[in-house]
Amino acid sequence: EEDQKDIKVMYREAATLCHPDSSKCVFSDKKEAEEVFGRLSQAYKANDIHAVRDILGQLRKGTWQGVNERD
């Protein structure tokens, strides 16, 4: 239950940082922002807290290198 709250909070913050229509989007390239937002949404729907955490961490640092695929 705690993880569910955490993933929702992380998702919302990350979405603000990578959604192409957000004023706080860290990407100047909308196509790249769309790709990252798609990955974030996919991870959230799959309830993959590790991927959401990884994406958020990279967005906060401004060092987007993609997400490591997990088994």
Residue, then its C-alpha position, 0 to 999 in steps of 0.5 A: e500500500e505504501d508503494q502504491k502511494d509512492i509510485k503515484v507521487m513519483y509518477r506525478e512529479a516525473a510526468t510534470l518534468c517530461h510531459p511535452d505540454s508541461s511548462k516544467c518539461v526538461f526536454s526542448d525536443k517534444k519528440e524526446a519528451e513524448e518518448v520519455f513520457g510514454r516510457l514513464s506511463q508504461a512503467y506506471k501502468a505496469n506498477d514498476i516502481h523501480a522504473v518510475r523511480d529511475i526515470l524520476g531520478q534521471l529527470r531530476k538530475g537532467t541526465w536522461q540516458g534511458v531506463n534499464e530494462r528489468d526482467 
